Amino acid sequence: MKVFSKTITRHMLLSLSMMLISLQALNAQTAYTPELLWRLNRITEYQVSPDGKQVLYGLRQFSLQENKGNTDLWLMSVSGGRATQITATPESEFNPRWTPDGKRIAFLKATEGKVNLWEMNPDGSALTQVSNWTDGPEAFEYSPKGNFLLYYKKVKVGKTAKDLYPDLPKATGEIYDELMFRHWDHWSDGTYNHLFVQALQNGKTSGGELDLLAGEPYHAPVMPHGGLEHASWSADESRIAYACKKLNGTASANSTNTDIYIYDIKSATTRNVSQQNKGYDLEPSFSPDGRYLAWLSMSTPGYEADKNRVILYDLSANSTRELTGQNDVTVEKILWAQDASCLYAQIPTMGTEQIARISLTPVSKSEEVKLISSGMHNLSSPQVIGGNKNTLVCMRTTMANPADLYLLDLNSGKESPLTQVNQQMLAGVKTGKVESRMVKTTDNKEMLVWVIYPPDFDPSKKYPALLYCQGGPQSQVSQFFSYRWNFQLMASRGYIVIAPNRRGLPGFGQAWNDDIGGDWGGQAFRDYLSATDSIAKLPFVDASRLGAVGASYGGYSVYWLAGNHQNRFKTFIAHCGVFNLESMYGATEEIFFVNREMEGPFWNSPKPKSYDAFSPHKFVGNWNTPILVIHGDKDFRVPVTEGINAFSIAQVKGIQSRFLWFPDEGHWVVRPQNSVLWHRVFLDWLDKTLK
């Protein structure tokens, strides 16, 4: 059976005709719109073939009308040329992988409500079903020699109310005795992520499933966002390293102590190789020669934004050492060179994401971490090319361009485009200039501020401006392309966007990153005002028409500014923002976060200063500016009551205000029509209150 059946071909023709209609409509479009964002093709994940000649990637397309997306698989030569679509079905093919011998392509696919593993030839022919799972996984990887599968799925370990009281099958209540009864966007239901191994024989799964954490009430991969980057096969297939926080309940809510474990397949034993560290240890990766295991590590307990160090563990010597200790950088991803001579890393630096080389045996501090790439863009998710020691494949974005695959020359740092998945879609779309400015802060330091101009910018005109407040709080304002906070979309409506890398962001040294804990409303806000006041002095900025927008900590920032802006701003938009630091403490799920950021609970004596000095609700007496509040009901990191409180108080005070509530969204807005509604309300509010 070929993936391109007659039915599928008709489906393709319909899709192509709809695409042509969309492209014709776009010919007249000259700027980003909310609808265009959801017509763009999005590369999901990719993998280079074992021989280094081809790259396989998923391409996700959305139907705004149907309010859903579909992922198909594409293939192209690493040397360039035209990409070939190799699947085109109504169901998504996801988690694409090459078989280790490079002869077949595999993917996960849900049919009749069950996720299973499929393989086919690179041309889409000879499709076969490899597994027959009734409860399929969320992601999988082949072992290095192709003898096993590693995957993860939910398994039930704990008991629910129905288990305790089976005579009440229609009861909907749940019983909780400890914290972490809800996390991020879901309530605890007694299930946990567990890693499984299953053998492969003659192209089919064989034998039973081996649960690496059988009976253990812990998550591996680590919640809430971990995937199979939290696990790694040894080259000889004898061991699996994985990250896991082997704590549960209230202890888990109070700790970041996540460790690296090595599971021995033959002996079925597990050992902890990072127990000396009490902070995060994540993303283990065996070296190709089997000698080392490397991982990312944060040394400070309870601090989720600490410096991410690279730890190297010598398997034969049973010893560890840090590879990045002399350099003031934090690392986000690591990747082994083919010959295990070094590691490649993705690191934030000066408002961008770049690729660096990390030496195993540096002769000097400068050789320890050495930047390979540079420029006003982000490079992420690097992959090696088999048989080619000089080139990586990376994902590349800018504030004006969504993700494409690029080749990075490791010797020269030169970058070459590989895919151009939105070239036709964006052919007529104008974007504004993105400028990097250095602004002096109140403590006499230099702060990088991105300024995004409207398309067809005219310096003789006056433009309203928007201060963008970043979330996190420790999350760099880099050259990301966002489908929510899209700066080009805002600029296309005639706004100048001010995006400061204020205090508390990575990429500017650890001291800059750390200088926000216990000081949420302090220097970071003086940085915001320094950036705003500096850009507002430019002759083309209308200082009488300034707005401030942001989400999460950025939403907190908006609420704080609303009571402390000395009438600088004419409008505010806060999405999923923290409004009352005391209520936030008791309602959020990861208690270690608020303990770190607020320097303890509010009942401590002496009381940490943040609760009185920096809680926005303490300053609502100063509120006098129109405000739009947005919140999702499934946001458990910053519960919806924070937004309800802010909106209610604005209404009681008679302030022009609006509340946009999503019953089915969490901390983000991920559904197509919800996203377009978000943008329309967002832009309408700005037009009404600033124009």
LINQUIJO-V697797 format. One record per residue. RES is the residue in three letters. D_LAST is the distance of its C-alpha to the last C-alpha in Angstrom with 2 decimals. Layout:
res=RES d_last=D_LAST
res=RES d_last=D_LAST
This chain:
res=MET d_last=58.74
res=LYS d_last=55.95
res=VAL d_last=52.35
res=PHE d_last=51.73
res=SER d_last=53.52
res=LYS d_last=53.37
res=THR d_last=51.01
res=ILE d_last=48.75
res=THR d_last=48.96
res=ARG d_last=47.73
res=HIS d_last=44.89
res=MET d_last=44.11
res=LEU d_last=44.22
res=LEU d_last=41.81
res=SER d_last=39.45
res=LEU d_last=39.85
res=SER d_last=39.19
res=MET d_last=36.00
res=MET d_last=35.01
res=LEU d_last=35.70
res=ILE d_last=33.57
res=SER d_last=30.71
res=LEU d_last=31.29
res=GLN d_last=31.33
res=ALA d_last=27.99
res=LEU d_last=26.65
res=ASN d_last=27.98
res=ALA d_last=25.02
res=GLN d_last=22.57
res=THR d_last=21.22
res=ALA d_last=18.98
res=TYR d_last=19.25
res=THR d_last=18.33
res=PRO d_last=19.40
res=GLU d_last=22.27
res=LEU d_last=23.45
res=LEU d_last=23.85
res=TRP d_last=26.35
res=ARG d_last=28.18
res=LEU d_last=28.98
res=ASN d_last=32.57
res=ARG d_last=33.16
res=ILE d_last=36.37
res=THR d_last=37.75
res=GLU d_last=40.95
res=TYR d_last=43.50
res=GLN d_last=47.07
res=VAL d_last=49.20
res=SER d_last=52.62
res=PRO d_last=55.65
res=ASP d_last=56.94
res=GLY d_last=53.64
res=LYS d_last=53.34
res=GLN d_last=50.64
res=VAL d_last=47.45
res=LEU d_last=46.72
res=TYR d_last=43.21
res=GLY d_last=41.31
res=LEU d_last=38.33
res=ARG d_last=36.11
res=GLN d_last=34.22
res=PHE d_last=32.14
res=SER d_last=32.01
res=LEU d_last=28.74
res=GLN d_last=30.63
res=GLU d_last=33.51
res=ASN d_last=31.33
res=LYS d_last=33.75
res=GLY d_last=34.89
res=ASN d_last=38.19
res=THR d_last=39.77
res=ASP d_last=42.33
res=LEU d_last=44.43
res=TRP d_last=44.53
res=LEU d_last=47.03
res=MET d_last=47.07
res=SER d_last=49.30
res=VAL d_last=48.54
res=SER d_last=49.53
res=GLY d_last=46.66
res=GLY d_last=46.63
res=ARG d_last=45.39
res=ALA d_last=44.65
res=THR d_last=46.59
res=GLN d_last=45.43
res=ILE d_last=48.33
res=THR d_last=47.16
res=ALA d_last=45.29
res=THR d_last=45.78
res=PRO d_last=43.77
res=GLU d_last=44.24
res=SER d_last=42.81
res=GLU d_last=45.19
res=PHE d_last=44.16
res=ASN d_last=45.65
res=PRO d_last=47.24
res=ARG d_last=50.26
res=TRP d_last=53.12
res=THR d_last=56.56
res=PRO d_last=58.18
res=ASP d_last=60.56
res=GLY d_last=57.69
res=LYS d_last=59.24
res=ARG d_last=56.97
res=ILE d_last=53.35
res=ALA d_last=52.57
res=PHE d_last=49.66
res=LEU d_last=48.97
res=LYS d_last=48.24
res=ALA d_last=48.08
res=THR d_last=50.27
res=GLU d_last=51.23
res=GLY d_last=49.31
res=LYS d_last=51.34
res=VAL d_last=50.25
res=ASN d_last=52.98
res=LEU d_last=53.66
res=TRP d_last=54.28
res=GLU d_last=55.64
res=MET d_last=55.89
res=ASN d_last=56.82
res=PRO d_last=54.15
res=ASP d_last=54.21
res=GLY d_last=53.44
res=SER d_last=57.05
res=ALA d_last=59.48
res=LEU d_last=57.01
res=THR d_last=58.73
res=GLN d_last=57.83
res=VAL d_last=58.86
res=SER d_last=58.40
res=ASN d_last=58.99
res=TRP d_last=56.96
res=THR d_last=56.23
res=ASP d_last=53.64
res=GLY d_last=52.12
res=PRO d_last=50.26
res=GLU d_last=46.65
res=ALA d_last=47.63
res=PHE d_last=50.85
res=GLU d_last=52.50
res=TYR d_last=55.91
res=SER d_last=58.44
res=PRO d_last=59.23
res=LYS d_last=62.35
res=GLY d_last=61.05
res=ASN d_last=63.53
res=PHE d_last=61.06
res=LEU d_last=57.59
res=LEU d_last=55.42
res=TYR d_last=52.71
res=TYR d_last=51.03
res=LYS d_last=50.42
res=LYS d_last=50.20
res=VAL d_last=53.53
res=LYS d_last=54.38
res=VAL d_last=56.00
res=GLY d_last=55.13
res=LYS d_last=56.00
res=THR d_last=53.66
res=ALA d_last=54.35
res=LYS d_last=55.87
res=ASP d_last=58.28
res=LEU d_last=59.34
res=TYR d_last=59.68
res=PRO d_last=60.58
res=ASP d_last=61.67
res=LEU d_last=58.02
res=PRO d_last=56.55
res=LYS d_last=53.80
res=ALA d_last=52.59
res=THR d_last=49.02
res=GLY d_last=49.15
res=GLU d_last=49.46
res=ILE d_last=51.25
res=TYR d_last=50.16
res=ASP d_last=52.26
res=GLU d_last=50.18
res=LEU d_last=46.68
res=MET d_last=44.85
res=PHE d_last=45.22
res=ARG d_last=41.78
res=HIS d_last=40.12
res=TRP d_last=36.60
res=ASP d_last=36.16
res=HIS d_last=39.68
res=TRP d_last=42.45
res=SER d_last=45.86
res=ASP d_last=48.29
res=GLY d_last=51.32
res=THR d_last=50.52
res=TYR d_last=50.16
res=ASN d_last=49.47
res=HIS d_last=52.89
res=LEU d_last=54.07
res=PHE d_last=56.77
res=VAL d_last=59.22
res=GLN d_last=61.07
res=ALA d_last=63.63
res=LEU d_last=63.40
res=GLN d_last=66.52
res=ASN d_last=66.91
res=GLY d_last=63.21
res=LYS d_last=62.91
res=THR d_last=62.19
res=SER d_last=65.52
res=GLY d_last=66.72
res=GLY d_last=64.83
res=GLU d_last=61.58
res=LEU d_last=61.87
res=ASP d_last=59.42
res=LEU d_last=59.06
res=LEU d_last=57.99
res=ALA d_last=60.21
res=GLY d_last=59.99
res=GLU d_last=57.62
res=PRO d_last=54.56
res=TYR d_last=52.31
res=HIS d_last=49.61
res=ALA d_last=50.27
res=PRO d_last=47.84
res=VAL d_last=46.06
res=MET d_last=43.27
res=PRO d_last=40.38
res=HIS d_last=39.52
res=GLY d_last=42.86
res=GLY d_last=44.49
res=LEU d_last=47.64
res=GLU d_last=46.57
res=HIS d_last=48.16
res=ALA d_last=51.58
res=SER d_last=53.83
res=TRP d_last=57.21
res=SER d_last=59.96
res=ALA d_last=61.28
res=ASP d_last=64.60
res=GLU d_last=62.93
res=SER d_last=64.86
res=ARG d_last=62.00
res=ILE d_last=58.41
res=ALA d_last=56.22
res=TYR d_last=53.40
res=ALA d_last=50.96
res=CYS d_last=51.18
res=LYS d_last=50.43
res=LYS d_last=53.72
res=LEU d_last=52.49
res=ASN d_last=51.34
res=GLY d_last=50.18
res=THR d_last=49.19
res=ALA d_last=50.68
res=SER d_last=48.30
res=ALA d_last=45.25
res=ASN d_last=46.39
res=SER d_last=47.23
res=THR d_last=46.09
res=ASN d_last=49.75
res=THR d_last=49.69
res=ASP d_last=52.77
res=ILE d_last=54.15
res=TYR d_last=57.11
res=ILE d_last=59.60
res=TYR d_last=61.24
res=ASP d_last=64.61
res=ILE d_last=65.18
res=LYS d_last=68.99
res=SER d_last=69.57
res=ALA d_last=66.56
res=THR d_last=65.88
res=THR d_last=62.67
res=ARG d_last=62.29
res=ASN d_last=59.49
res=VAL d_last=59.13
res=SER d_last=56.31
res=GLN d_last=57.42
res=GLN d_last=57.58
res=ASN d_last=53.76
res=LYS d_last=51.96
res=GLY d_last=48.38
res=TYR d_last=46.89
res=ASP d_last=49.12
res=LEU d_last=47.57
res=GLU d_last=47.77
res=PRO d_last=51.50
res=SER d_last=52.71
res=PHE d_last=56.38
res=SER d_last=57.35
res=PRO d_last=58.79
res=ASP d_last=62.20
res=GLY d_last=62.36
res=ARG d_last=62.91
res=TYR d_last=59.66
res=LEU d_last=56.89
res=ALA d_last=53.56
res=TRP d_last=50.63
res=LEU d_last=47.52
res=SER d_last=48.09
res=MET d_last=46.30
res=SER d_last=48.78
res=THR d_last=47.01
res=PRO d_last=47.63
res=GLY d_last=44.63
res=TYR d_last=42.08
res=GLU d_last=40.16
res=ALA d_last=38.46
res=ASP d_last=41.61
res=LYS d_last=42.73
res=ASN d_last=43.86
res=ARG d_last=47.29
res=VAL d_last=49.51
res=ILE d_last=52.89
res=LEU d_last=55.90
res=TYR d_last=58.73
res=ASP d_last=62.13
res=LEU d_last=63.67
res=SER d_last=67.28
res=ALA d_last=67.13
res=ASN d_last=64.99
res=SER d_last=62.95
res=THR d_last=59.29
res=ARG d_last=57.57
res=GLU d_last=54.03
res=LEU d_last=52.93
res=THR d_last=49.77
res=GLY d_last=50.92
res=GLN d_last=50.80
res=ASN d_last=47.28
res=ASP d_last=44.09
res=VAL d_last=42.37
res=THR d_last=41.51
res=VAL d_last=42.42
res=GLU d_last=40.62
res=LYS d_last=43.02
res=ILE d_last=46.58
res=LEU d_last=48.68
res=TRP d_last=52.34
res=ALA d_last=53.61
res=GLN d_last=56.20
res=ASP d_last=59.05
res=ALA d_last=57.82
res=SER d_last=57.89
res=CYS d_last=54.38
res=LEU d_last=51.15
res=TYR d_last=47.81
res=ALA d_last=44.76
res=GLN d_last=41.01
res=ILE d_last=39.56
res=PRO d_last=36.14
res=THR d_last=35.98
res=MET d_last=33.34
res=GLY d_last=30.34
res=THR d_last=32.27
res=GLU d_last=35.04
res=GLN d_last=38.25
res=ILE d_last=41.85
res=ALA d_last=44.70
res=ARG d_last=48.48
res=ILE d_last=50.24
res=SER d_last=53.89
res=LEU d_last=56.62
res=THR d_last=58.82
res=PRO d_last=56.70
res=VAL d_last=58.74
res=SER d_last=55.99
res=LYS d_last=52.65
res=SER d_last=50.89
res=GLU d_last=52.67
res=GLU d_last=51.74
res=VAL d_last=48.15
res=LYS d_last=47.43
res=LEU d_last=44.14
res=ILE d_last=44.65
res=SER d_last=41.14
res=SER d_last=38.28
res=GLY d_last=34.98
res=MET d_last=31.24
res=HIS d_last=31.65
res=ASN d_last=33.14
res=LEU d_last=36.67
res=SER d_last=37.88
res=SER d_last=40.66
res=PRO d_last=43.38
res=GLN d_last=46.55
res=VAL d_last=49.81
res=ILE d_last=51.39
res=GLY d_last=55.02
res=GLY d_last=57.49
res=ASN d_last=54.90
res=LYS d_last=54.78
res=ASN d_last=52.29
res=THR d_last=49.20
res=LEU d_last=46.76
res=VAL d_last=44.31
res=CYS d_last=40.88
res=MET d_last=37.49
res=ARG d_last=34.82
res=THR d_last=31.02
res=THR d_last=28.17
res=MET d_last=24.45
res=ALA d_last=24.27
res=ASN d_last=27.46
res=PRO d_last=28.93
res=ALA d_last=32.51
res=ASP d_last=35.47
res=LEU d_last=39.04
res=TYR d_last=40.22
res=LEU d_last=43.63
res=LEU d_last=44.03
res=ASP d_last=47.10
res=LEU d_last=48.53
res=ASN d_last=50.34
res=SER d_last=47.79
res=GLY d_last=44.51
res=LYS d_last=43.55
res=GLU d_last=41.26
res=SER d_last=41.68
res=PRO d_last=39.63
res=LEU d_last=41.68
res=THR d_last=39.36
res=GLN d_last=36.40
res=VAL d_last=35.51
res=ASN d_last=32.09
res=GLN d_last=32.92
res=GLN d_last=32.74
res=MET d_last=29.71
res=LEU d_last=27.64
res=ALA d_last=29.33
res=GLY d_last=26.47
res=VAL d_last=23.58
res=LYS d_last=21.93
res=THR d_last=21.10
res=GLY d_last=19.63
res=LYS d_last=21.93
res=VAL d_last=22.80
res=GLU d_last=24.06
res=SER d_last=26.26
res=ARG d_last=26.06
res=MET d_last=28.45
res=VAL d_last=27.17
res=LYS d_last=29.67
res=THR d_last=29.66
res=THR d_last=30.86
res=ASP d_last=34.30
res=ASN d_last=34.53
res=LYS d_last=34.07
res=GLU d_last=32.20
res=MET d_last=29.37
res=LEU d_last=28.13
res=VAL d_last=24.35
res=TRP d_last=22.89
res=VAL d_last=19.92
res=ILE d_last=18.46
res=TYR d_last=16.84
res=PRO d_last=15.00
res=PRO d_last=17.66
res=ASP d_last=18.52
res=PHE d_last=17.11
res=ASP d_last=17.44
res=PRO d_last=18.34
res=SER d_last=17.98
res=LYS d_last=14.17
res=LYS d_last=11.71
res=TYR d_last=9.76
res=PRO d_last=7.90
res=ALA d_last=10.82
res=LEU d_last=12.28
res=LEU d_last=15.76
res=TYR d_last=17.89
res=CYS d_last=20.77
res=GLN d_last=23.85
res=GLY d_last=26.24
res=GLY d_last=29.99
res=PRO d_last=30.12
res=GLN d_last=32.35
res=SER d_last=30.68
res=GLN d_last=29.94
res=VAL d_last=26.60
res=SER d_last=28.41
res=GLN d_last=27.89
res=PHE d_last=27.52
res=PHE d_last=25.99
res=SER d_last=24.32
res=TYR d_last=23.87
res=ARG d_last=21.56
res=TRP d_last=19.90
res=ASN d_last=19.62
res=PHE d_last=17.97
res=GLN d_last=18.18
res=LEU d_last=16.33
res=MET d_last=13.36
res=ALA d_last=13.72
res=SER d_last=14.08
res=ARG d_last=10.48
res=GLY d_last=9.65
res=TYR d_last=9.97
res=ILE d_last=13.07
res=VAL d_last=15.09
res=ILE d_last=17.56
res=ALA d_last=20.55
res=PRO d_last=23.39
res=ASN d_last=26.95
res=ARG d_last=27.37
res=ARG d_last=30.69
res=GLY d_last=32.22
res=LEU d_last=31.76
res=PRO d_last=34.67
res=GLY d_last=35.43
res=PHE d_last=35.77
res=GLY d_last=39.05
res=GLN d_last=40.12
res=ALA d_last=39.69
res=TRP d_last=35.95
res=ASN d_last=35.73
res=ASP d_last=37.81
res=ASP d_last=36.12
res=ILE d_last=33.95
res=GLY d_last=36.65
res=GLY d_last=36.99
res=ASP d_last=34.11
res=TRP d_last=30.94
res=GLY d_last=29.09
res=GLY d_last=30.85
res=GLN d_last=30.75
res=ALA d_last=28.33
res=PHE d_last=25.67
res=ARG d_last=26.71
res=ASP d_last=26.22
res=TYR d_last=22.64
res=LEU d_last=21.93
res=SER d_last=23.98
res=ALA d_last=21.96
res=THR d_last=18.58
res=ASP d_last=20.02
res=SER d_last=21.71
res=ILE d_last=18.84
res=ALA d_last=16.52
res=LYS d_last=19.28
res=LEU d_last=18.96
res=PRO d_last=18.18
res=PHE d_last=15.42
res=VAL d_last=13.40
res=ASP d_last=11.00
res=ALA d_last=12.84
res=SER d_last=10.78
res=ARG d_last=7.87
res=LEU d_last=10.30
res=GLY d_last=10.90
res=ALA d_last=14.40
res=VAL d_last=15.78
res=GLY d_last=19.42
res=ALA d_last=22.47
res=SER d_last=25.99
res=TYR d_last=26.57
res=GLY d_last=22.94
res=GLY d_last=22.18
res=TYR d_last=24.63
res=SER d_last=22.83
res=VAL d_last=19.58
res=TYR d_last=21.76
res=TRP d_last=23.59
res=LEU d_last=20.61
res=ALA d_last=19.36
res=GLY d_last=22.59
res=ASN d_last=23.10
res=HIS d_last=20.02
res=GLN d_last=20.72
res=ASN d_last=17.17
res=ARG d_last=15.84
res=PHE d_last=13.12
res=LYS d_last=10.28
res=THR d_last=10.63
res=PHE d_last=13.61
res=ILE d_last=15.08
res=ALA d_last=18.90
res=HIS d_last=21.19
res=CYS d_last=24.93
res=GLY d_last=24.78
res=VAL d_last=27.74
res=PHE d_last=27.24
res=ASN d_last=30.83
res=LEU d_last=33.19
res=GLU d_last=36.28
res=SER d_last=35.44
res=MET d_last=34.32
res=TYR d_last=37.77
res=GLY d_last=39.60
res=ALA d_last=37.47
res=THR d_last=36.89
res=GLU d_last=39.73
res=GLU d_last=40.52
res=ILE d_last=41.73
res=PHE d_last=42.56
res=PHE d_last=38.86
res=VAL d_last=38.10
res=ASN d_last=41.50
res=ARG d_last=40.68
res=GLU d_last=37.08
res=MET d_last=37.75
res=GLU d_last=41.29
res=GLY d_last=42.97
res=PRO d_last=42.64
res=PHE d_last=41.43
res=TRP d_last=44.95
res=ASN d_last=46.53
res=SER d_last=48.16
res=PRO d_last=46.80
res=LYS d_last=43.44
res=PRO d_last=41.16
res=LYS d_last=38.58
res=SER d_last=35.55
res=TYR d_last=35.85
res=ASP d_last=35.42
res=ALA d_last=33.64
res=PHE d_last=31.03
res=SER d_last=30.47
res=PRO d_last=26.89
res=HIS d_last=28.35
res=LYS d_last=30.21
res=PHE d_last=27.09
res=VAL d_last=25.23
res=GLY d_last=26.28
res=ASN d_last=23.59
res=TRP d_last=20.75
res=ASN d_last=18.07
res=THR d_last=14.74
res=PRO d_last=13.09
res=ILE d_last=14.84
res=LEU d_last=15.43
res=VAL d_last=19.12
res=ILE d_last=20.81
res=HIS d_last=24.58
res=GLY d_last=27.55
res=ASP d_last=30.72
res=LYS d_last=33.00
res=ASP d_last=31.64
res=PHE d_last=34.72
res=ARG d_last=33.77
res=VAL d_last=30.98
res=PRO d_last=31.92
res=VAL d_last=29.51
res=THR d_last=30.52
res=GLU d_last=28.48
res=GLY d_last=25.23
res=ILE d_last=26.69
res=ASN d_last=27.53
res=ALA d_last=24.08
res=PHE d_last=22.44
res=SER d_last=25.31
res=ILE d_last=25.04
res=ALA d_last=21.31
res=GLN d_last=22.29
res=VAL d_last=25.36
res=LYS d_last=23.45
res=GLY d_last=21.11
res=ILE d_last=17.97
res=GLN d_last=15.16
res=SER d_last=16.28
res=ARG d_last=17.21
res=PHE d_last=20.19
res=LEU d_last=20.70
res=TRP d_last=24.45
res=PHE d_last=26.65
res=PRO d_last=30.35
res=ASP d_last=31.58
res=GLU d_last=29.64
res=GLY d_last=30.61
res=HIS d_last=28.98
res=TRP d_last=27.33
res=VAL d_last=26.07
res=VAL d_last=28.66
res=ARG d_last=28.91
res=PRO d_last=27.21
res=GLN d_last=25.68
res=ASN d_last=24.71
res=SER d_last=22.92
res=VAL d_last=20.98
res=LEU d_last=20.12
res=TRP d_last=19.03
res=HIS d_last=16.68
res=ARG d_last=15.26
res=VAL d_last=14.68
res=PHE d_last=13.33
res=LEU d_last=10.75
res=ASP d_last=9.94
res=TRP d_last=9.55
res=LEU d_last=7.17
res=ASP d_last=4.92
res=LYS d_last=5.86
res=THR d_last=5.96
res=LEU d_last=3.79
res=LYS d_last=0.00
